[in-house]
Amino acid sequence: MCTSSPPQALADYHHALELLPGNGDIQSRVALVHYQFGVELFNRALFDKAELEFGNAIAQDAKVAAYYVRRGDAARYLEKHQAACADYQQALRLNPNDRDTHVNVTEAHNSFKKKNQRVQELFRNRPVVPPPSMNTLK
């Protein structure tokens, strides 16, 4: 397949998948193209779109730890710390010796705990104000 652009390459690979469903080689290539799109979007700080592309890569090839790591990175920038932890943990199941991912999962977990503590503090310290519909004094 000779293509002129990455989107066209992706379209060609998806067409090939329709013709040969379940072909591992084609799925790996589709996953890699989605991953590359995700990296480009991530580098442009389009974290929500990058997260989707990394998810698309995972949908095609769920055995690549780097796809989970990068989706976890995007999730952290979106302050989705629990999702980031889950992705990092899956990456560690696939590649248990990745030191950077061990650090990432710890940092994401700590960020999640801090965010939960802030929410709980806000809830505890908020004034109790009845809603206007409960105001019966007129």
Phi and psi restraints in degrees (value plus and minus 20) as a CYANA .aco file:
   2 CYS   PHI    -124.2   -84.2
   2 CYS   PSI     100.1   140.1
   3 THR   PHI    -143.8  -103.8
   3 THR   PSI     139.9   179.9
   4 SER   PHI    -120.9   -80.9
   4 SER   PSI     -36.1     3.9
   5 SER   PHI    -171.3  -131.3
   5 SER   PSI     136.0   176.0
   6 PRO   PHI     -78.1   -38.1
   6 PRO   PSI     -62.9   -22.9
   7 PRO   PHI     -81.2   -41.2
   7 PRO   PSI     -57.1   -17.1
   8 GLN   PHI     -87.6   -47.6
   8 GLN   PSI     -59.1   -19.1
   9 ALA   PHI     -80.5   -40.5
   9 ALA   PSI     -63.4   -23.4
  10 LEU   PHI     -82.9   -42.9
  10 LEU   PSI     -63.3   -23.3
  11 ALA   PHI     -81.1   -41.1
  11 ALA   PSI     -61.4   -21.4
  12 ASP   PHI     -83.2   -43.2
  12 ASP   PSI     -63.7   -23.7
  13 TYR   PHI     -85.2   -45.2
  13 TYR   PSI     -61.3   -21.3
  14 HIS   PHI     -83.2   -43.2
  14 HIS   PSI     -58.4   -18.4
  15 HIS   PHI     -83.4   -43.4
  15 HIS   PSI     -62.5   -22.5
  16 ALA   PHI     -81.7   -41.7
  16 ALA   PSI     -57.3   -17.3
  17 LEU   PHI     -85.3   -45.3
  17 LEU   PSI     -54.7   -14.7
  18 GLU   PHI     -84.6   -44.6
  18 GLU   PSI     -57.9   -17.9
  19 LEU   PHI     -96.1   -56.1
  19 LEU   PSI     -54.4   -14.4
  20 LEU   PHI    -148.7  -108.7
  20 LEU   PSI      49.2    89.2
  21 PRO   PHI     -81.1   -41.1
  21 PRO   PSI     120.2   160.2
  22 GLY   PHI      61.9   101.9
  22 GLY   PSI     -16.3    23.7
  23 ASN   PHI     -91.4   -51.4
  23 ASN   PSI      93.3   133.3
  24 GLY   PHI     -81.5   -41.5
  24 GLY   PSI     -57.5   -17.5
  25 ASP   PHI     -84.6   -44.6
  25 ASP   PSI     -64.1   -24.1
  26 ILE   PHI     -87.5   -47.5
  26 ILE   PSI     -62.2   -22.2
  27 GLN   PHI     -80.0   -40.0
  27 GLN   PSI     -60.3   -20.3
  28 SER   PHI     -83.0   -43.0
  28 SER   PSI     -59.9   -19.9
  29 ARG   PHI     -88.8   -48.8
  29 ARG   PSI     -61.3   -21.3
  30 VAL   PHI     -80.9   -40.9
  30 VAL   PSI     -64.3   -24.3
  31 ALA   PHI     -79.9   -39.9
  31 ALA   PSI     -63.6   -23.6
  32 LEU   PHI     -84.1   -44.1
  32 LEU   PSI     -59.6   -19.6
  33 VAL   PHI     -84.7   -44.7
  33 VAL   PSI     -63.9   -23.9
  34 HIS   PHI     -81.9   -41.9
  34 HIS   PSI     -61.3   -21.3
  35 TYR   PHI     -80.4   -40.4
  35 TYR   PSI     -65.3   -25.3
  36 GLN   PHI     -83.1   -43.1
  36 GLN   PSI     -60.2   -20.2
  37 PHE   PHI     -80.6   -40.6
  37 PHE   PSI     -63.0   -23.0
  38 GLY   PHI     -80.1   -40.1
  38 GLY   PSI     -62.4   -22.4
  39 VAL   PHI     -82.7   -42.7
  39 VAL   PSI     -64.2   -24.2
  40 GLU   PHI     -80.9   -40.9
  40 GLU   PSI     -64.6   -24.6
  41 LEU   PHI     -85.8   -45.8
  41 LEU   PSI     -61.5   -21.5
  42 PHE   PHI     -80.0   -40.0
  42 PHE   PSI     -65.0   -25.0
  43 ASN   PHI     -86.6   -46.6
  43 ASN   PSI     -39.6     0.4
  44 ARG   PHI    -116.4   -76.4
  44 ARG   PSI      -8.5    31.5
  45 ALA   PHI      43.6    83.6
  45 ALA   PSI       8.2    48.2
  46 LEU   PHI    -119.0   -79.0
  46 LEU   PSI      49.2    89.2
  47 PHE   PHI     -86.1   -46.1
  47 PHE   PSI     -55.6   -15.6
  48 ASP   PHI     -85.3   -45.3
  48 ASP   PSI     -62.1   -22.1
  49 LYS   PHI     -91.1   -51.1
  49 LYS   PSI     -57.1   -17.1
  50 ALA   PHI     -82.5   -42.5
  50 ALA   PSI     -62.8   -22.8
  51 GLU   PHI     -77.8   -37.8
  51 GLU   PSI     -61.2   -21.2
  52 LEU   PHI     -85.1   -45.1
  52 LEU   PSI     -62.9   -22.9
  53 GLU   PHI     -84.8   -44.8
  53 GLU   PSI     -60.5   -20.5
  54 PHE   PHI     -84.2   -44.2
  54 PHE   PSI     -57.2   -17.2
  55 GLY   PHI     -82.8   -42.8
  55 GLY   PSI     -59.0   -19.0
  56 ASN   PHI     -84.0   -44.0
  56 ASN   PSI     -58.6   -18.6
  57 ALA   PHI     -82.7   -42.7
  57 ALA   PSI     -64.0   -24.0
  58 ILE   PHI     -83.1   -43.1
  58 ILE   PSI     -58.4   -18.4
  59 ALA   PHI     -81.5   -41.5
  59 ALA   PSI     -50.2   -10.2
  60 GLN   PHI    -108.1   -68.1
  60 GLN   PSI     -52.0   -12.0
  61 ASP   PHI    -170.3  -130.3
  61 ASP   PSI      72.5   112.5
  62 ALA   PHI    -102.7   -62.7
  62 ALA   PSI     -11.5    28.5
  63 LYS   PHI    -124.7   -84.7
  63 LYS   PSI      -8.4    31.6
  64 VAL   PHI    -127.0   -87.0
  64 VAL   PSI      90.9   130.9
  65 ALA   PHI     -79.3   -39.3
  65 ALA   PSI     -57.5   -17.5
  66 ALA   PHI     -79.8   -39.8
  66 ALA   PSI     -52.3   -12.3
  67 TYR   PHI     -84.3   -44.3
  67 TYR   PSI     -60.7   -20.7
  68 TYR   PHI     -88.8   -48.8
  68 TYR   PSI     -60.1   -20.1
  69 VAL   PHI     -80.3   -40.3
  69 VAL   PSI     -67.9   -27.9
  70 ARG   PHI     -87.9   -47.9
  70 ARG   PSI     -57.4   -17.4
  71 ARG   PHI     -85.6   -45.6
  71 ARG   PSI     -57.1   -17.1
  72 GLY   PHI     -83.2   -43.2
  72 GLY   PSI     -60.2   -20.2
  73 ASP   PHI     -81.3   -41.3
  73 ASP   PSI     -65.3   -25.3
  74 ALA   PHI     -82.4   -42.4
  74 ALA   PSI     -62.2   -22.2
  75 ALA   PHI     -82.0   -42.0
  75 ALA   PSI     -59.0   -19.0
  76 ARG   PHI     -82.6   -42.6
  76 ARG   PSI     -61.8   -21.8
  77 TYR   PHI     -85.1   -45.1
  77 TYR   PSI     -46.1    -6.1
  78 LEU   PHI    -108.9   -68.9
  78 LEU   PSI     -14.8    25.2
  79 GLU   PHI      40.9    80.9
  79 GLU   PSI      13.0    53.0
  80 LYS   PHI    -119.3   -79.3
  80 LYS   PSI      49.2    89.2
  81 HIS   PHI     -85.5   -45.5
  81 HIS   PSI     -55.5   -15.5
  82 GLN   PHI     -87.5   -47.5
  82 GLN   PSI     -61.8   -21.8
  83 ALA   PHI     -84.6   -44.6
  83 ALA   PSI     -59.4   -19.4
  84 ALA   PHI     -81.3   -41.3
  84 ALA   PSI     -65.1   -25.1
  85 CYS   PHI     -77.8   -37.8
  85 CYS   PSI     -65.2   -25.2
  86 ALA   PHI     -81.7   -41.7
  86 ALA   PSI     -62.6   -22.6
  87 ASP   PHI     -86.5   -46.5
  87 ASP   PSI     -62.9   -22.9
  88 TYR   PHI     -83.4   -43.4
  88 TYR   PSI     -59.3   -19.3
  89 GLN   PHI     -85.1   -45.1
  89 GLN   PSI     -58.9   -18.9
  90 GLN   PHI     -85.5   -45.5
  90 GLN   PSI     -60.1   -20.1
  91 ALA   PHI     -80.4   -40.4
  91 ALA   PSI     -59.1   -19.1
  92 LEU   PHI     -89.7   -49.7
  92 LEU   PSI     -51.8   -11.8
  93 ARG   PHI     -83.9   -43.9
  93 ARG   PSI     -56.0   -16.0
  94 LEU   PHI    -100.5   -60.5
  94 LEU   PSI     -51.4   -11.4
  95 ASN   PHI    -162.3  -122.3
  95 ASN   PSI      59.0    99.0
  96 PRO   PHI     -85.3   -45.3
  96 PRO   PSI     -34.6     5.4
  97 ASN   PHI    -116.2   -76.2
  97 ASN   PSI     -12.1    27.9
  98 ASP   PHI     -98.9   -58.9
  98 ASP   PSI      82.9   122.9
  99 ARG   PHI     -84.3   -44.3
  99 ARG   PSI     -60.3   -20.3
 100 ASP   PHI     -80.5   -40.5
 100 ASP   PSI     -59.4   -19.4
 101 THR   PHI     -89.9   -49.9
 101 THR   PSI     -53.9   -13.9
 102 HIS   PHI     -79.7   -39.7
 102 HIS   PSI     -63.2   -23.2
 103 VAL   PHI     -84.5   -44.5
 103 VAL   PSI     -64.9   -24.9
 104 ASN   PHI     -80.5   -40.5
 104 ASN   PSI     -63.3   -23.3
 105 VAL   PHI     -86.1   -46.1
 105 VAL   PSI     -57.2   -17.2
 106 THR   PHI     -85.5   -45.5
 106 THR   PSI     -65.4   -25.4
 107 GLU   PHI     -84.7   -44.7
 107 GLU   PSI     -61.5   -21.5
 108 ALA   PHI     -85.3   -45.3
 108 ALA   PSI     -60.4   -20.4
 109 HIS   PHI     -83.5   -43.5
 109 HIS   PSI     -63.6   -23.6
 110 ASN   PHI     -84.1   -44.1
 110 ASN   PSI     -59.5   -19.5
 111 SER   PHI     -84.2   -44.2
 111 SER   PSI     -60.2   -20.2
 112 PHE   PHI     -82.7   -42.7
 112 PHE   PSI     -64.0   -24.0
 113 LYS   PHI     -82.6   -42.6
 113 LYS   PSI     -63.1   -23.1
 114 LYS   PHI     -82.8   -42.8
 114 LYS   PSI     -62.9   -22.9
 115 LYS   PHI     -83.3   -43.3
 115 LYS   PSI     -63.1   -23.1
 116 ASN   PHI     -83.7   -43.7
 116 ASN   PSI     -58.8   -18.8
 117 GLN   PHI     -83.9   -43.9
 117 GLN   PSI     -61.2   -21.2
 118 ARG   PHI     -83.0   -43.0
 118 ARG   PSI     -62.5   -22.5
 119 VAL   PHI     -83.9   -43.9
 119 VAL   PSI     -63.5   -23.5
 120 GLN   PHI     -84.5   -44.5
 120 GLN   PSI     -60.1   -20.1
 121 GLU   PHI     -84.2   -44.2
 121 GLU   PSI     -63.1   -23.1
 122 LEU   PHI     -81.4   -41.4
 122 LEU   PSI     -61.2   -21.2
 123 PHE   PHI     -85.7   -45.7
 123 PHE   PSI     -63.3   -23.3
 124 ARG   PHI     -87.2   -47.2
 124 ARG   PSI     -55.5   -15.5
 125 ASN   PHI    -115.0   -75.0
 125 ASN   PSI     -16.5    23.5
 126 ARG   PHI     -97.6   -57.6
 126 ARG   PSI     124.6   164.6
 127 PRO   PHI     -92.8   -52.8
 127 PRO   PSI     127.7   167.7
 128 VAL   PHI    -108.4   -68.4
 128 VAL   PSI      90.9   130.9
 129 VAL   PHI    -145.1  -105.1
 129 VAL   PSI     100.9   140.9
 130 PRO   PHI     -89.3   -49.3
 130 PRO   PSI     127.3   167.3
 131 PRO   PHI     -86.3   -46.3
 131 PRO   PSI     136.0   176.0
 132 PRO   PHI     -75.5   -35.5
 132 PRO   PSI     -50.9   -10.9
 133 SER   PHI     -87.1   -47.1
 133 SER   PSI     -38.6     1.4
 134 MET   PHI    -112.8   -72.8
 134 MET   PSI     -24.8    15.2
 135 ASN   PHI     -95.6   -55.6
 135 ASN   PSI      82.4   122.4
 136 THR   PHI    -117.6   -77.6
 136 THR   PSI     -26.6    13.4
 137 LEU   PHI    -104.2   -64.2
 137 LEU   PSI      97.1   137.1
